[in-house]
Amino acid sequence: MSERPRLFAWLWRGYLRRYAGLMVLAMVFMAIEGAMFGGLSYMMKPMFDQVFVGGDRDALVWVGLVVLGIFVTRAVASVVQKVLLTRVSQMSMGDIRLDLLTHLMSLDQEFHQQHGPGYLIQRVEGDVNAIAKVWNTLITGAGRDVVALVSLFGVALSIDWRWTLVALVGAPLLVGPSVLLQRFVRGNAREVRDIAARLSTRLNEVFHGIVPVKLNGLERYQAEKYRALTRARIRAETRSAAGQASLPGLIDLMSGIGFVGVLYYGGSEILSGQKTVGDFMAFFTAIGLAFEPLRRLGAVSGVWQVAAASIERIKELLETVPRLRDPATPLAVPDHVPDVRLEDVRLCFGGTEVLRGLSFTAAAGKTTALVGASGAGKSTVFNLLTRLVDPQMGRVMIGDVLVEELRLTDLRGLISVVSQESLLFDESLRENIVLDQVIDSAALDSAMNAAHVTDFLPRLEHGLDSPAGPRGSNLSGGQRQRVAIARALLRDTPVLLLDEATSALDAQSEAVVQEALERLAQGRTTLVIAHRLSTVRNADHIVVMDHGRVVDEGTHEQLIARPGPYAELYRLQFDTAQGGGDGPGA
């Protein structure tokens, strides 16, 4: 199957077939609208021969009523088919957006590391919008125009088939240039979509990092980067527009050649009395009306090339298969508070070995802290436990079950995560805490009290219904952390992961949040990542990591009492704290 039918077949099977009934109904009205063009051109013959030349007053009445009926029918059919096809277009494009979003959320972390938010937003919005634009031209316009051409050329052939051939004498000139122009437009359309994705990525990075941009004086630098991309897009869009405009331009060229040919050939037959003025006017009207649908159909080819580039991208994304998937025969989740074990785990990213035979156990219902320098592999442990990545070797277990033997939803339903950057949505505080759960007011109040959310609610204008703002921007760092802790309390999972949950807070906020975290950890298997050892000294067990291995473990008292990396790191932080910095004594 050639490329164009193949792409349309994919679009039809996946998204259009479910609306086939509405499309058929719309096409009936399109056919009616298109047929009216032929009817109008046909009425030129009696209008001229019987009324204007023959002087028949009775014919004037019925010809006028028929022409009025043609215009009324065309108007009604036009409105109905446009409304129907707009509904089909919007529903099908909405289905594509939803499927894209759902599928993209299912893809692995590696995919999202390689494709930034701006790129993905452009795919979900920009590419789908590009497809939506094709509807008015390709479906609404093309369907009507094809029927119009059939009816108009039917009228032309009924009058004189030789005149029709003369009118189309320039058609062979279109074939070669049209093929070349279509390839040119498709290539430029892909380039435009690529540049649009890069522009979206740049905007996403600038707006998310507006504070560092301001503090480092990068406004001009970022503006220049954006200007360069904008200029590249202008050049690509201009080339694409030139290619699309050239296709109907070729139609105009053919139309001019055909018009001159019919004028000379047909005009001589009228002067000799072989044809009537009505014949010529009906034919001339039919051909004249046909040239405009031909121009629009010429433009369809260019519009299709632009849409095809977007359809290809969407199809590629939807056919991307996540590497991490549910097992064929998943096991049941542990029905108790489980321990967490890593046994000789090895993991590489690219050519870099991140974990090198890592082994440790986090006891059930206890708090285990992971400490070590940046790059030791602490955060990677959390990614393994939640199956954002899988190890190349070794075993990661929750209770007596390997994590890859659980459904992803079941596994992640066992775990709550509170990190340094707590994700809040641009919704109310209530929605950010409850999310998709059905929670009674007593449980919600209890969670908010335990997380100290109720401490700052009275200061918010709308209390629990106050908007959190984009990425929680209406709240302070400490307030965002408390909302995240309340959310974790409501999830009530047996395993808790805390990733630098207090590192970005001031001393007062840290004290409040630390107390809430200690309440949250009670009765749960808790793993804590922290650089500041003062926050983990009360942990039941501490695992010291270095370059992807466990180099020491024990309680705080045990580790501080013997020479080793923990004692050295503790004394370094203590000395820093004594000098007024952040450390155990702070």
C-alpha positions in Angstrom: 0.0 0.0 0.0 1.4 3.4 -0.9 2.1 6.0 1.7 -1.0 8.2 1.5 -3.6 5.4 1.6 -1.6 3.7 4.3 -1.6 6.7 6.6 -5.3 7.4 5.9 -6.1 3.7 6.6 -4.4 3.9 10.0 -6.3 7.1 10.8 -9.6 5.5 9.7 -9.2 2.2 11.6 -8.0 3.9 14.8 -10.2 7.0 15.0 -12.6 7.7 12.2 -14.5 4.4 11.8 -16.3 4.8 15.1 -17.9 7.9 13.6 -18.7 6.3 10.3 -22.5 7.0 10.6 -22.0 10.7 11.1 -19.5 10.8 8.2 -21.9 9.0 5.8 -24.7 11.4 6.7 -22.4 14.4 6.2 -21.2 13.1 2.9 -24.8 12.8 1.7 -25.2 16.5 2.4 -21.8 17.2 0.8 -23.0 15.4 -2.4 -26.2 17.5 -2.4 -24.1 20.7 -2.1 -21.7 19.6 -4.7 -24.4 18.6 -7.2 -25.9 22.1 -6.9 -22.9 23.5 -8.8 -23.8 21.3 -11.8 -27.4 22.2 -11.5 -26.6 25.9 -11.5 -24.4 25.6 -14.6 -27.1 23.5 -16.4 -29.7 26.2 -15.8 -27.6 28.7 -17.8 -28.8 27.0 -21.1 -32.6 27.7 -20.6 -31.8 31.0 -19.0 -30.0 32.3 -22.1 -31.8 30.3 -24.9 -35.4 30.6 -23.6 -35.4 33.8 -21.6 -32.7 36.2 -22.8 -32.6 35.2 -26.4 -36.0 33.6 -26.9 -37.9 36.2 -24.8 -40.1 33.5 -23.1 -41.6 35.3 -20.0 -43.1 32.1 -18.6 -39.7 30.5 -18.6 -38.4 33.4 -16.6 -40.6 32.4 -13.6 -39.7 28.7 -13.5 -36.0 29.3 -14.3 -35.9 31.9 -11.5 -37.6 29.5 -9.0 -35.3 26.6 -9.9 -32.2 28.8 -9.5 -33.5 30.0 -6.1 -34.2 26.4 -5.0 -30.6 25.5 -6.0 -29.1 28.2 -3.8 -31.4 27.4 -0.8 -30.6 23.7 -1.1 -26.9 24.4 -1.3 -27.1 26.7 1.8 -28.9 24.1 3.9 -26.7 21.3 2.8 -23.5 23.3 3.4 -24.5 24.2 7.0 -25.5 20.6 7.9 -22.4 18.9 6.5 -20.0 21.4 8.1 -21.6 21.0 11.5 -21.5 17.2 11.3 -17.9 17.1 10.1 -16.8 19.6 12.7 -18.2 17.4 15.4 -16.5 14.3 13.9 -13.2 16.3 13.6 -13.3 17.5 17.1 -14.3 14.2 18.6 -11.7 12.2 16.6 -8.9 14.7 17.4 -9.9 14.6 21.1 -9.6 10.8 20.9 -6.1 11.1 19.4 -4.9 13.6 22.1 -6.3 11.4 24.9 -4.6 8.2 23.4 -1.4 10.1 23.0 -1.3 11.4 26.5 -2.3 8.0 28.0 0.3 6.2 25.9 3.1 8.8 26.7 2.4 8.4 30.4 2.9 4.6 30.0 6.4 4.9 28.4 9.6 4.4 30.3 11.6 7.0 32.2 14.4 6.6 29.6 12.0 7.8 26.8 11.0 10.9 28.9 14.7 11.6 29.6 15.3 11.6 25.8 12.2 13.7 24.9 11.6 16.8 26.9 8.1 18.2 27.9 8.2 20.8 25.1 8.7 18.2 22.5 5.9 16.0 23.8 3.5 19.0 24.2 4.2 19.8 20.6 3.3 16.2 19.6 0.1 16.2 21.6 -1.1 19.7 20.7 0.8 20.9 17.6 0.8 17.7 15.5 -2.9 17.0 16.3 -3.8 20.6 15.5 -2.0 20.2 12.2 -4.2 17.1 11.4 -7.3 19.0 12.5 -6.6 21.7 10.0 -6.8 19.2 7.2 -10.4 18.4 7.9 -11.9 21.6 6.5 -9.9 21.2 3.3 -9.5 17.5 2.9 -12.9 16.2 4.2 -15.3 19.1 4.2 -14.0 20.8 1.1 -12.6 17.9 -0.9 -15.7 15.8 -0.6 -17.9 18.6 -1.8 -15.5 19.6 -4.5 -15.2 16.1 -5.9 -18.9 15.8 -6.3 -19.1 19.4 -7.7 -16.5 18.5 -10.3 -18.3 15.3 -11.3 -21.6 17.2 -11.8 -19.9 20.1 -13.6 -17.9 18.0 -16.0 -21.1 15.9 -16.5 -22.8 19.1 -17.7 -19.8 20.1 -19.8 -19.7 16.6 -21.5 -23.4 16.6 -22.1 -23.0 19.9 -24.1 -19.8 18.9 -26.1 -17.2 16.3 -25.2 -14.7 18.0 -27.6 -15.0 21.3 -25.8 -14.3 19.4 -22.6 -11.1 17.9 -23.9 -9.9 21.2 -25.1 -10.6 22.7 -21.7 -8.4 20.0 -20.1 -5.6 20.2 -22.6 -3.2 21.6 -20.0 -3.8 18.8 -17.4 -0.7 16.7 -18.4 1.5 19.6 -17.5 0.5 19.2 -13.8 1.7 15.6 -13.3 5.5 16.0 -12.9 5.6 19.3 -11.1 2.8 18.2 -8.7 4.8 15.1 -7.6 8.0 17.2 -7.0 6.0 19.8 -5.1 4.3 17.3 -2.9 7.7 15.9 -1.8 9.0 19.4 -1.2 6.0 20.3 1.0 6.3 17.0 3.0 9.9 17.6 3.7 9.4 21.2 4.8 6.4 20.2 6.9 8.5 17.8 8.9 11.1 20.5 9.4 8.5 22.9 10.6 7.2 20.4 13.2 10.8 19.7 14.4 11.5 23.4 14.9 8.1 23.9 16.6 9.0 21.1 19.0 12.4 22.8 19.8 10.6 26.1 20.3 8.2 24.5 22.8 11.1 22.9 24.6 12.9 26.2 24.8 9.8 28.0 26.2 9.2 25.2 28.7 12.8 25.4 30.0 12.7 29.2 30.2 9.4 29.4 32.1 10.2 26.6 34.4 13.6 28.1 35.1 12.6 31.7 35.2 14.3 32.4 38.6 17.7 31.0 37.5 17.3 32.9 34.2 16.8 36.2 36.1 19.5 35.6 38.7 22.1 34.7 36.1 21.1 37.5 33.7 20.3 35.1 30.9 17.3 37.0 29.5 19.2 38.2 26.4 20.9 34.9 25.9 17.6 33.0 26.0 15.9 35.6 23.7 18.7 35.2 21.1 18.3 31.4 21.2 14.6 31.8 20.7 15.1 34.3 18.0 17.4 32.0 16.0 14.8 29.2 16.2 12.0 31.6 15.3 13.9 32.7 12.2 14.5 29.1 11.2 10.8 28.4 11.6 9.9 31.4 9.5 12.2 30.2 6.7 10.7 26.7 6.8 7.1 28.0 7.0 7.7 30.3 4.0 9.1 27.4 1.9 6.2 25.3 2.9 3.7 28.0 2.0 5.4 28.5 -1.3 5.1 24.8 -2.1 1.5 24.7 -1.1 0.6 27.8 -3.1 2.4 26.5 -6.2 0.0 23.5 -6.5 -3.2 25.6 -7.0 -1.0 27.9 -9.1 -0.4 25.1 -11.5 -4.2 24.6 -11.7 -4.5 28.3 -12.7 -2.0 27.7 -15.5 -3.9 24.8 -16.8 -7.2 26.7 -16.5 -5.8 29.6 -18.5 -4.7 27.3 -21.3 -8.0 25.5 -21.4 -10.0 28.8 -21.3 -8.2 30.2 -24.3 -8.7 26.9 -26.2 -12.4 26.7 -25.5 -12.9 30.4 -26.4 -11.3 30.0 -29.9 -12.7 26.5 -30.6 -16.2 27.0 -29.1 -16.5 30.6 -30.2 -16.0 29.6 -33.9 -18.9 27.0 -33.6 -21.2 29.6 -32.1 -20.4 32.1 -34.8 -21.1 29.5 -37.5 -24.5 28.6 -35.8 -23.5 25.0 -34.8 -24.0 25.9 -31.1 -26.3 28.3 -29.3 -25.3 31.0 -26.9 -27.0 29.0 -24.1 -24.8 26.0 -24.9 -21.7 28.2 -24.6 -22.9 29.9 -21.4 -23.8 26.6 -19.7 -20.5 25.1 -20.7 -18.5 28.2 -19.8 -20.3 28.4 -16.4 -19.6 24.7 -15.7 -15.9 25.0 -16.6 -15.6 28.3 -14.8 -17.1 26.9 -11.7 -15.0 23.8 -12.0 -11.7 25.7 -11.9 -12.2 26.9 -8.3 -12.9 23.4 -6.9 -9.8 22.2 -9.0 -7.7 24.9 -7.3 -9.0 23.9 -3.9 -8.3 20.2 -4.6 -4.8 21.2 -5.8 -4.3 22.9 -2.4 -5.6 19.7 -0.7 -2.5 17.9 -1.8 -0.3 20.4 -0.1 -2.4 20.4 3.1 -2.3 16.6 3.1 1.5 16.6 2.9 1.6 18.8 6.0 -0.9 16.6 7.9 0.8 13.4 6.8 4.0 14.6 8.4 2.1 15.0 11.7 0.2 11.7 11.3 3.5 9.9 10.8 4.9 11.4 14.0 1.8 10.5 16.0 1.7 7.0 14.6 5.4 6.5 15.5 4.7 7.6 19.1 1.7 5.4 19.5 3.6 2.5 18.2 6.5 3.0 20.6 6.4 0.1 23.0 7.3 0.5 26.7 10.2 -1.8 27.7 8.9 -2.1 31.3 5.6 -4.0 31.2 3.4 -6.1 33.5 4.4 -9.7 33.8 2.3 -12.4 32.0 1.3 -14.0 35.3 1.6 -11.3 38.0 1.8 -12.3 41.7 -0.3 -11.0 44.5 1.1 -8.1 46.5 2.2 -8.7 50.1 -0.6 -8.5 52.6 1.6 -7.2 55.4 4.2 -4.5 55.9 7.1 -6.0 53.9 10.9 -5.7 54.1 12.8 -4.4 51.1 15.8 -6.3 49.8 18.4 -5.7 47.1 20.7 -8.6 46.3 23.8 -8.1 44.2 22.1 -5.5 42.0 24.0 -4.2 39.0 22.8 -1.4 36.7 24.4 0.5 33.8 23.2 3.6 32.1 24.9 3.7 28.7 28.5 2.8 29.4 28.4 3.9 33.0 28.0 1.4 35.8 25.8 3.0 38.4 25.2 0.1 40.8 28.0 -2.4 41.3 26.7 -5.4 43.2 24.5 -3.5 45.6 23.0 -5.5 48.5 21.2 -4.4 51.6 17.9 -5.1 53.5 15.5 -2.5 54.8 13.7 -4.1 57.7 9.9 -4.2 57.7 8.3 -1.4 59.7 11.7 0.3 60.3 13.4 3.4 58.9 16.5 2.8 56.8 18.6 5.7 55.6 20.7 5.8 52.5 23.7 8.2 52.8 26.7 8.9 50.6 28.1 11.4 48.2 26.2 12.6 45.1 26.4 9.9 42.4 26.6 7.0 44.9 23.4 5.6 43.4 20.9 6.4 46.2 18.1 7.8 44.0 18.7 4.9 41.6 17.6 2.6 44.4 14.2 4.4 44.5 13.9 4.1 40.7 14.5 0.3 41.0 11.9 -0.1 43.8 9.2 1.7 41.8 10.3 0.0 38.5 11.1 3.2 36.7 14.2 1.1 35.6 15.1 -2.6 35.9 18.6 -3.9 36.8 20.7 -5.8 34.4 21.6 -8.3 37.1 20.5 -9.0 40.7 17.2 -9.1 42.5 15.0 -6.3 43.9 12.3 -7.6 46.3 9.5 -6.3 48.3 8.7 -8.9 50.9 9.3 -12.3 49.2 8.2 -11.0 45.7 10.4 -9.7 42.9 9.2 -6.3 41.8 9.1 -7.4 38.2 6.6 -10.1 39.2 4.0 -7.5 40.3 1.7 -5.4 38.1 3.2 -1.9 37.8 0.0 -0.4 39.3 0.0 -2.9 42.2 3.7 -2.3 42.9 3.4 1.5 42.9 0.2 1.1 45.0 2.5 -0.2 47.7 4.7 2.8 47.8 4.4 6.5 48.6 7.1 8.9 47.7 7.8 12.4 49.2 10.7 14.1 47.4 12.5 17.5 47.6 10.4 18.8 44.7 6.8 17.8 45.5 4.6 17.8 42.5 1.5 19.8 42.9 -1.0 20.5 40.1 -2.8 23.7 39.3 -5.8 22.6 41.2 -7.2 23.3 44.7 -5.4 22.0 47.8 -8.2 19.5 48.3 -7.8 18.0 44.9 -4.0 17.9 45.3 -4.3 16.0 48.5 -7.1 13.6 47.6 -6.2 13.1 43.9 -8.3 10.2 42.5 -9.2 8.7 45.9 -12.7 8.7 47.5 -12.0 10.0 51.0 -14.4 10.9 53.8 -13.9 14.2 55.6 -12.7 12.6 58.9 -9.8 10.9 57.2 -8.9 14.0 55.3 -9.0 16.1 58.4 -6.8 13.6 60.2 -4.2 13.5 57.5 -4.1 17.3 57.3 -3.6 17.6 61.1 -0.9 15.0 61.1 0.9 16.7 58.2 0.4 20.2 59.7 -1.5 21.4 56.7 -4.2 22.9 59.0 -1.5 25.2 60.5 -1.5 27.4 57.4 -5.0 26.8 56.0 -6.5 29.8 57.9 -4.1 32.1 56.1 -5.4 31.1 52.7 -8.4 33.1 51.3 -10.4 30.0 50.3 -8.9 27.5 52.8 -8.8 24.0 51.4 -10.3 25.2 48.1 -7.5 27.7 47.5 -5.7 27.1 44.2 -2.2 25.7 44.5 -1.1 27.5 41.3 1.1 26.1 38.5 3.5 23.6 40.1 2.3 24.7 43.5 3.6 28.2 43.0 1.0 29.8 45.4 2.5 27.9 48.3 5.9 28.1 50.1 8.3 25.1 49.9 7.3 24.0 53.4 3.6 24.2 52.6 4.1 22.2 49.5 5.9 19.5 51.4 3.1 19.3 54.0 0.5 18.9 51.2 2.6 16.0 49.8 2.9 14.4 53.2 -0.9 14.6 53.7 -1.3 13.0 50.3 1.0 10.2 51.3 -0.9 9.7 54.6 -4.1 9.3 52.7 -2.5 6.8 50.4 -1.6 4.8 53.5 0.9 2.5 51.7 3.2 0.0 53.6 6.4 1.4 52.0 7.5 5.0 52.2 10.3 6.6 50.2 11.7 10.0 51.3 14.1 11.6 48.9 15.7 14.7 50.5 12.3 15.8 51.7 13.5 18.6 53.9 16.8 19.7 52.2 15.3 22.8 50.6 13.5 24.1 53.7 14.5 26.7 56.3 15.0 25.6 59.9 11.5 26.4 61.1 9.8 24.7 58.2 12.2 21.8 58.4 11.3 21.1 62.0 7.5 21.1 61.2 8.0 18.9 58.2 10.4 16.5 59.9 7.8 16.0 62.7 5.2 15.2 60.1 7.5 12.8 58.3 8.2 10.9 61.5 4.5 10.5 62.0 4.1 9.3 58.4 6.9 6.8 58.8 5.4 5.1 61.9 4.5 1.4 61.1 5.9 1.6 57.6 9.0 0.3 55.9 10.7 3.6 55.2 13.8 4.4 53.1 15.3 7.8 53.5 17.8 9.6 51.3 19.5 12.5 53.0 22.8 14.4 52.6 22.4 16.1 56.0 23.2 13.4 58.5 21.4 15.3 61.2 18.1 14.2 59.6 18.9 10.5 59.7 20.7 10.0 63.0 17.6 8.6 64.5 17.1 6.0 61.7 16.9 2.4 62.8 19.5 1.5 60.2 21.9 3.5 58.0 23.4 2.2 54.7 26.5 4.0 53.6 26.9 3.9 49.8 29.8 4.9 47.5 30.0 4.4 43.7 27.1 2.0 43.6 28.2 -0.3 46.5 27.5 -0.6 50.2 30.7 0.4 52.0 29.3 0.4 55.6 26.1 0.0 57.5 24.7 0.1 61.1 23.1 2.5 63.5 24.3 6.1 63.9 26.1 5.3 67.1 27.8 2.3 65.6 29.0 4.1 62.5 30.2 7.2 64.4 32.1 5.1 66.8 34.4 3.5 64.2 36.6 5.0 61.5 34.9 5.0 58.1 33.2 7.2 55.5 30.2 7.9 57.6 32.2 9.1 60.6 34.4 11.2 58.3 31.3 12.7 56.6 29.7 13.4 59.9 32.7 15.2 61.3 33.0 17.2 58.1 29.4 18.3 58.4 29.8 19.0 62.2 32.8 21.2 61.5 30.9 23.1 58.9 27.9 23.5 61.2 30.2 24.8 64.0 31.4 27.4 61.5 27.8 28.6 60.9 26.8 26.3 58.0 24.3 23.6 57.6 25.1 20.4 59.5 24.2 18.1 62.4 24.2 20.9 64.9 22.1 23.2 62.8 
